[in-house]
Amino acid sequence: MIAIGVQTWSTDVRALARYWRAADALGYARITYGDGLFGFTHDGFTLLGALAVLTGRARIGPAVTYAFDRAAHHPAWLAKRAVAVDHLSGGRLDLRLGVGAGDAATAAGWTCHGIEYPGARTRLVRLEAAIGIVRALWRGEAVDHDGAFGPLRGARLAPPPVQRPGPPVWVSAMGPAALALAARLADGWEASYVAPEPLAARCHALDALLDGYGRAPGDVRRSVEVDVVLGRTPRAAAAALARFRATRGIGAEHPLLGSVLAGPPEAVVERIAAYAKAGATDLMLGFADFPETAMLETFAARVLPWV
């Protein structure tokens, strides 16, 4: 059985509250909200506090958050904020961490705020250090650390999280070195906008890495972030897909469409089965009509019972 979650990004807090309540009531397994300095999101952990108290069943967390520099999220503050959300949600938090993209625009989005955006190798080294610090603080240990986040000397954290020894840690990663980091340290791994066939290859690579680190394939969940363009009938689905392409400014052959769950419910069920066969344990969905709830509701009624 594959777990289906919903990913949200918006600055309209009323629309978000309505959407989160609906997704929780409809039975979705996870609800996430974005984090970062982007113009299309509020402060992630402030909104996660709201998400925690507006829902009661779904697991929650950042779509991803970042710990590549102390000014992005210092690990001590990250651990503390995560504990607060874990308590507010009654132990439903997943901490989802991103390595970060390598393009110039992404780097500029951080550096214009005076936050260092180092190269990929350094970001990976710092992410590994951050995960170690966060988990040690959650366990109640005294932490000493020298490096990008230090010096820490006898740092401790209280109160502890509800989940013991701490919330699950996910790593969103696409490159080989980042995948290896996920295999060493993560409870979950997430890919973005990948079709089933290349996902299967990455899952096979992850299995090999896990074996090398003495871990079992089931030790790490595997999630894929995808868009959903759903219609109740083939004609309605085709119209919705045309609107989606126009909004994104992409043609019929654009590679993104290879990962989109598009079509009427029966076609979407088949596509989800392909992801499950490729090795996915979870899907994180971005519905094309967000913040409207029509696709969210149709998916819950006509797809969720069959996956």
C-alpha positions as CSV (number, residue, x, y, z in Angstrom):
1,M,0.0,0.0,0.0
2,I,1.4,3.4,-0.9
3,A,0.9,6.4,1.4
4,I,-0.5,9.5,-0.2
5,G,0.3,13.0,1.1
6,V,-0.4,16.5,0.0
7,Q,2.2,19.3,-0.5
8,T,1.1,22.9,-0.1
9,W,2.7,26.3,-0.8
10,S,0.8,29.6,-0.4
11,T,0.7,32.9,1.5
12,D,-3.1,32.8,1.7
13,V,-3.5,31.6,5.3
14,R,-7.3,31.3,5.1
15,A,-7.1,29.1,2.0
16,L,-4.4,27.0,3.6
17,A,-6.4,26.5,6.8
18,R,-9.4,25.4,4.7
19,Y,-7.2,23.1,2.5
20,W,-5.4,21.5,5.5
21,R,-8.6,20.7,7.3
22,A,-10.1,19.2,4.2
23,A,-7.0,17.0,3.4
24,D,-6.9,15.8,7.0
25,A,-10.6,14.9,7.1
26,L,-10.4,13.2,3.7
27,G,-7.7,10.7,4.9
28,Y,-4.5,11.9,3.3
29,A,-1.4,10.4,5.1
30,R,0.7,13.5,5.2
31,I,0.4,17.3,4.7
32,T,3.5,19.5,4.2
33,Y,4.1,23.2,3.9
34,G,7.1,24.9,2.3
35,D,9.9,26.6,4.1
36,G,12.4,29.2,2.9
37,L,12.7,32.9,2.0
38,F,10.7,32.5,-1.2
39,G,7.9,34.9,-2.0
40,F,5.3,32.2,-2.3
41,T,5.6,31.0,1.3
42,H,5.4,32.3,4.8
43,D,7.9,31.3,7.5
44,G,7.7,27.5,7.4
45,F,7.8,26.7,11.0
46,T,5.3,29.4,12.0
47,L,2.9,27.9,9.6
48,L,3.7,24.3,10.7
49,G,2.5,25.3,14.1
50,A,-0.8,26.3,12.6
51,L,-0.9,23.1,10.5
52,A,-0.3,21.1,13.7
53,V,-3.3,22.5,15.6
54,L,-5.7,22.6,12.5
55,T,-5.2,18.9,11.9
56,G,-5.5,15.8,14.0
57,R,-4.6,12.7,12.1
58,A,-2.2,13.3,9.1
59,R,1.6,13.4,9.6
60,I,3.0,16.9,9.0
61,G,6.2,18.6,8.2
62,P,8.1,21.0,6.0
63,A,8.0,20.2,2.3
64,V,11.7,20.6,2.9
65,T,13.7,22.9,5.1
66,Y,17.4,23.8,4.9
67,A,20.4,23.5,7.3
68,F,23.3,24.3,5.0
69,D,24.2,27.5,7.0
70,R,23.6,28.6,10.6
71,A,21.7,31.6,9.2
72,A,19.3,29.3,7.2
73,H,18.5,27.1,10.2
74,H,21.1,26.6,13.0
75,P,20.7,23.0,14.1
76,A,20.0,23.9,17.7
77,W,17.1,26.2,16.6
78,L,16.0,23.6,14.1
79,A,15.8,21.0,16.8
80,K,14.0,23.3,19.1
81,R,11.4,24.4,16.5
82,A,10.8,20.8,15.5
83,V,10.2,19.8,19.1
84,A,7.6,22.6,19.4
85,V,5.7,21.3,16.3
86,D,6.0,17.7,17.5
87,H,4.3,18.7,20.7
88,L,1.6,20.8,19.0
89,S,0.8,17.9,16.7
90,G,0.9,15.2,19.3
91,G,3.9,13.5,17.8
92,R,3.0,13.7,14.1
93,L,6.1,15.6,12.8
94,D,8.5,14.4,10.0
95,L,11.6,16.6,9.6
96,R,12.2,16.8,5.9
97,L,15.5,18.3,4.9
98,G,16.7,19.5,1.4
99,V,20.2,19.5,0.0
100,G,19.3,22.5,-2.2
101,A,19.5,23.0,-5.9
102,G,22.7,23.9,-7.7
103,D,21.5,26.6,-10.1
104,A,22.6,30.2,-9.9
105,A,19.0,31.5,-9.3
106,T,18.7,29.3,-6.1
107,A,22.1,30.5,-4.8
108,A,21.1,34.1,-5.5
109,G,17.9,33.7,-3.6
110,W,19.9,33.0,-0.4
111,T,22.9,35.2,-0.9
112,C,20.9,38.3,-1.6
113,H,19.8,38.0,2.1
114,G,23.4,37.7,3.3
115,I,23.1,33.9,3.7
116,E,26.0,31.9,2.4
117,Y,25.1,29.2,-0.2
118,P,28.1,27.0,-0.5
119,G,28.8,24.4,-3.2
120,A,27.1,21.0,-3.3
121,R,29.9,19.1,-1.4
122,T,29.9,21.6,1.4
123,R,26.1,21.7,1.7
124,L,26.1,17.9,2.0
125,V,28.8,17.9,4.7
126,R,26.9,20.6,6.6
127,L,23.6,18.7,6.3
128,E,25.2,15.6,7.7
129,A,26.6,17.5,10.6
130,A,23.2,19.2,11.2
131,I,21.4,15.9,11.3
132,G,23.8,14.6,13.8
133,I,23.4,17.6,16.1
134,V,19.6,17.6,15.9
135,R,19.3,14.0,16.7
136,A,21.8,14.2,19.6
137,L,19.9,17.2,21.1
138,W,16.6,15.3,20.7
139,R,18.1,12.4,22.6
140,G,19.0,14.7,25.5
141,E,22.7,14.5,25.0
142,A,25.3,17.2,25.7
143,V,26.6,18.3,22.3
144,D,30.1,19.5,21.5
145,H,30.7,20.5,17.9
146,D,33.3,22.5,15.9
147,G,32.6,23.5,12.4
148,A,30.2,25.5,10.4
149,F,27.6,25.5,13.2
150,G,30.0,25.8,16.1
151,P,31.5,26.0,18.5
152,L,28.9,24.2,20.5
153,R,30.0,23.3,24.0
154,G,27.8,21.1,26.2
155,A,24.7,22.2,24.3
156,R,21.5,20.6,25.6
157,L,17.8,20.7,24.6
158,A,14.7,20.5,26.7
159,P,11.9,19.5,26.6
160,P,12.4,16.4,24.4
161,P,10.2,15.6,21.4
162,V,7.1,13.6,21.8
163,Q,8.4,11.0,19.4
164,R,11.4,9.1,20.8
165,P,14.2,9.2,20.1
166,G,13.0,11.9,17.7
167,P,10.8,12.6,14.7
168,P,11.7,10.7,11.5
169,V,14.3,12.6,9.4
170,W,13.8,12.7,5.6
171,V,16.4,13.8,3.0
172,S,15.2,15.2,-0.3
173,A,18.0,14.3,-2.7
174,M,18.6,13.5,-6.4
175,G,22.4,13.3,-7.0
176,P,24.6,10.2,-6.1
177,A,26.4,11.8,-3.2
178,A,23.1,13.1,-1.7
179,L,21.5,9.6,-2.2
180,A,24.4,8.1,-0.3
181,L,23.8,10.6,2.5
182,A,20.2,9.5,2.6
183,A,21.2,5.9,2.7
184,R,23.5,6.5,5.7
185,L,21.4,8.6,7.8
186,A,17.8,9.1,6.7
187,D,14.5,7.5,7.7
188,G,13.0,8.6,4.4
189,W,14.2,9.7,1.0
190,E,12.3,11.9,-1.5
191,A,12.8,12.6,-5.2
192,S,11.1,15.3,-7.1
193,Y,9.2,15.1,-10.4
194,V,10.7,11.7,-11.5
195,A,8.8,9.2,-13.7
196,P,8.5,5.6,-12.5
197,E,11.2,4.2,-14.7
198,P,14.1,6.5,-13.5
199,L,12.7,6.2,-10.0
200,A,13.2,2.4,-10.2
201,A,16.8,2.9,-11.1
202,R,17.3,5.3,-8.1
203,C,15.6,2.9,-5.7
204,H,17.9,0.1,-6.9
205,A,20.9,2.3,-6.3
206,L,19.5,3.2,-2.8
207,D,19.1,-0.5,-2.0
208,A,22.7,-1.2,-2.9
209,L,23.9,1.8,-0.8
210,L,21.8,0.6,2.1
211,D,23.3,-2.9,1.9
212,G,26.8,-1.3,2.0
213,Y,25.9,0.5,5.2
214,G,24.4,-2.5,6.8
215,R,20.8,-1.3,6.5
216,A,17.8,-3.1,5.1
217,P,15.7,-1.8,2.2
218,G,12.8,-1.2,4.5
219,D,14.8,1.1,6.8
220,V,14.2,4.0,4.4
221,R,10.9,5.1,3.0
222,R,10.9,6.3,-0.6
223,S,8.7,9.3,-1.6
224,V,8.2,11.1,-4.9
225,E,6.9,14.7,-5.3
226,V,4.5,14.9,-8.3
227,D,1.8,17.1,-9.7
228,V,-1.8,15.9,-10.1
229,V,-4.1,16.9,-12.9
230,L,-7.3,15.0,-12.3
231,G,-10.7,15.1,-14.1
232,R,-13.8,13.0,-13.4
233,T,-14.0,12.0,-17.1
234,P,-11.4,11.7,-19.9
235,R,-12.7,14.9,-21.5
236,A,-12.5,16.9,-18.2
237,A,-9.1,15.5,-17.5
238,A,-7.8,16.6,-21.0
239,A,-9.2,20.1,-20.4
240,A,-7.5,20.3,-17.0
241,L,-4.2,19.1,-18.5
242,A,-4.4,21.8,-21.2
243,R,-4.9,24.5,-18.5
244,F,-2.0,23.0,-16.5
245,R,0.3,23.2,-19.5
246,A,-0.8,26.8,-20.3
247,T,-0.2,27.9,-16.7
248,R,3.2,26.3,-16.6
249,G,4.1,27.4,-20.2
250,I,5.1,24.0,-21.3
251,G,4.4,22.0,-24.4
252,A,3.0,18.5,-24.9
253,E,6.5,16.9,-25.0
254,H,7.9,18.6,-21.9
255,P,9.7,16.2,-19.6
256,L,7.8,17.3,-16.5
257,L,4.7,15.7,-17.9
258,G,6.3,12.3,-17.5
259,S,5.8,12.5,-13.8
260,V,2.4,14.2,-13.7
261,L,-0.5,12.1,-12.5
262,A,-2.9,13.1,-15.2
263,G,-6.2,11.8,-16.4
264,P,-9.4,10.4,-15.0
265,P,-9.3,8.5,-11.8
266,E,-8.8,5.1,-13.4
267,A,-5.7,6.3,-15.3
268,V,-4.3,7.9,-12.1
269,V,-4.7,4.6,-10.2
270,E,-2.7,2.8,-12.8
271,R,0.0,5.4,-12.8
272,I,0.3,5.2,-9.0
273,A,0.6,1.4,-9.3
274,A,3.6,2.0,-11.6
275,Y,5.2,4.2,-8.9
276,A,4.6,1.5,-6.3
277,K,6.1,-1.1,-8.6
278,A,9.2,1.1,-9.1
279,G,9.7,1.2,-5.3
280,A,7.9,4.3,-4.0
281,T,6.3,3.9,-0.6
282,D,4.9,7.4,-0.6
283,L,3.7,10.1,-3.0
284,M,3.5,13.8,-2.2
285,L,0.9,15.4,-4.4
286,G,0.6,19.0,-5.6
287,F,-3.0,19.4,-7.0
288,A,-3.2,21.6,-10.0
289,D,-6.4,23.4,-8.9
290,F,-5.0,24.3,-5.4
291,P,-6.3,26.2,-3.4
292,E,-9.6,24.8,-4.7
293,T,-10.5,21.4,-3.3
294,A,-12.3,19.7,-6.2
295,M,-9.3,17.6,-7.3
296,L,-8.4,16.9,-3.6
297,E,-12.0,15.6,-3.0
298,T,-12.2,13.6,-6.3
299,F,-8.9,11.9,-5.6
300,A,-10.0,11.0,-2.1
301,A,-13.3,9.5,-3.3
302,R,-12.2,7.8,-6.5
303,V,-8.4,7.1,-6.1
304,L,-7.4,6.7,-2.5
305,P,-9.6,3.6,-1.9
306,W,-7.7,1.8,-4.7
307,V,-4.1,2.5,-3.8
